[in-house]
Amino acid sequence: MPAPLSVIIPTLNAGEDLPACLAALMPGAESGLVREVIIADGGSEDATPAIADSAGADVIEGPAGRAKQLISGASRARGDWLLFLHADTVLSRDWAERVRDHIADRPGKAAVFTLAFRSDHPMASRVARRANQRARFLALPYGDQGLLISRKLYDETGGYEDLPLLEDVRLVQAVGRKRLSILSAQARTSAAKYERDGWRRRSWKNAWIITRYLLGASPASLARSYR
């Protein structure tokens, strides 16, 4: 029986982060959980495609745009389950065990990981704690937390929409609170944007973006003010 999980990672000039992301997937490959790793690249000009190819990943190229790349990767995937990850996310070593348990025990639900930042800054744990509370109580996880979803549920919800921003939020809204679990394994993501912009400033900016979206602002208008 084929391994059940296809891992899909959208990339764009991710050569600095990708090696650690891919290395963290080894427990899943070694245990027979991972069927394939698909790198959906948006035209990287660095070593990203070469790094992915040398790691044995399936590299597909297409237009830049995270939603477009996620859609492209999902269309190529052959697994009964899909795991969408950001290239700057490193999963904790227990991730494969937690995913295997979820697939066996909660086949009708999607799942995300518990967020953590790869940073020693005093604000890192505080921001992560707030994000995890948001995911738990509002069922609105960050895309940095990954998304584990069965092919059946992905297709049922319509999958990712080709949006300039918040494609991850739109999909988890379609999944719904009752069909979303939070795994104890961690998604340890880069803190580069927070360190660049300031932890408080970036946190408030993210909160304002999601608030405006929930109040009816379009992803297109929000994308112009996000980056």
Residue pairs with C-beta under 8 A, 6 or more apart in sequence:
2 35
2 78
2 79
3 32
3 33
3 34
3 35
3 79
4 33
4 35
4 79
4 80
4 81
4 103
5 28
5 33
5 34
5 35
5 79
5 81
5 82
5 83
5 99
5 103
6 34
6 35
6 36
6 37
6 38
6 77
6 78
6 79
6 81
6 82
6 83
7 25
7 28
7 34
7 36
7 37
7 38
7 83
7 85
8 38
8 40
8 70
8 73
8 74
8 77
8 82
8 83
8 84
8 85
9 18
9 21
9 37
9 38
9 39
9 40
9 57
9 73
9 84
9 85
9 86
9 87
10 40
10 41
10 42
10 66
10 69
10 70
10 73
10 86
10 87
11 18
11 39
11 40
11 41
11 42
11 44
11 48
11 52
11 69
11 87
12 41
12 42
12 43
12 44
12 48
12 64
12 69
13 44
13 45
13 46
13 48
14 21
14 44
14 46
14 48
14 87
14 88
15 44
15 46
15 47
15 48
15 51
17 87
17 88
17 190
18 39
18 48
18 51
18 52
18 87
19 51
19 55
20 90
21 85
21 86
21 87
21 88
21 89
21 90
22 37
22 51
22 52
22 55
22 57
23 90
24 90
24 91
24 92
24 93
24 95
25 34
25 37
25 91
27 93
27 94
27 95
27 96
27 97
28 34
28 95
28 96
28 99
31 96
31 100
33 96
33 99
33 100
34 96
35 78
35 79
36 57
36 58
36 77
36 78
36 79
37 52
37 55
37 56
37 57
37 58
38 57
38 58
38 60
38 73
38 76
38 77
39 48
39 49
39 52
39 57
39 58
39 59
39 60
39 73
40 60
40 62
40 69
40 70
40 72
40 73
40 76
41 48
41 49
41 52
41 59
41 60
41 61
41 62
41 69
42 61
42 62
42 63
42 64
42 65
42 66
42 68
42 69
43 61
43 63
43 64
48 87
49 59
49 61
52 59
53 59
58 76
60 72
60 73
60 76
62 68
62 69
62 72
65 162
65 164
66 167
67 160
67 161
67 162
67 163
67 164
67 167
68 162
70 84
70 160
70 167
71 159
71 160
71 162
73 84
74 82
74 84
74 154
74 159
74 160
77 151
79 151
80 150
80 151
80 152
81 103
81 148
81 149
81 150
81 151
82 147
82 148
82 149
82 150
82 151
82 154
83 99
83 146
83 147
83 148
84 146
84 147
84 149
85 91
85 146
85 187
86 143
86 144
86 146
86 189
88 144
88 189
88 190
88 192
89 144
89 146
89 187
89 188
89 189
89 190
90 118
90 187
90 188
90 189
91 113
91 146
91 185
91 186
91 187
91 188
92 113
92 116
92 185
92 186
92 187
92 188
94 184
94 185
95 113
95 183
95 185
95 186
97 185
98 183
98 184
98 185
99 111
99 148
99 183
99 185
102 109
102 111
102 148
102 181
102 183
103 150
106 181
107 150
108 150
108 153
108 179
109 153
109 179
109 180
109 181
110 147
110 148
110 149
110 150
110 153
110 172
110 175
110 179
110 180
110 181
111 147
111 148
111 149
111 180
111 181
111 182
111 183
112 135
112 141
112 145
112 146
112 147
112 148
112 172
112 180
112 181
112 182
112 183
112 187
113 145
113 146
113 182
113 183
113 185
113 186
113 187
114 132
114 145
114 182
114 183
114 184
114 185
114 186
114 187
115 128
115 131
115 132
115 135
115 141
115 142
115 144
115 145
115 186
115 187
115 189
116 124
116 125
116 128
116 186
116 187
116 188
116 189
117 124
117 125
117 127
117 128
117 188
117 189
117 190
117 191
117 194
118 188
118 189
118 190
118 191
119 191
119 194
119 195
121 191
121 194
121 195
121 199
123 194
123 199
123 200
123 203
124 191
124 194
124 199
127 194
127 199
127 203
130 203
131 141
131 142
131 145
132 182
134 140
134 141
135 141
135 142
135 145
135 182
136 182
139 172
139 176
139 177
139 180
140 169
140 172
140 173
140 210
141 147
141 168
141 172
141 180
141 182
142 168
142 206
143 168
144 187
144 189
145 187
146 187
147 168
147 171
147 172
148 183
149 175
153 175
153 179
157 171
157 174
157 175
158 174
159 171
160 167
160 168
160 170
160 171
161 167
161 170
161 171
163 170
163 219
163 220
164 219
164 220
164 223
165 209
165 219
165 220
165 222
165 223
165 226
166 209
166 210
166 213
166 219
166 222
167 219
169 210
169 213
170 219
172 180
193 202
194 202
194 203
197 205
205 226
209 222
209 225
209 226
212 222
213 219
213 222
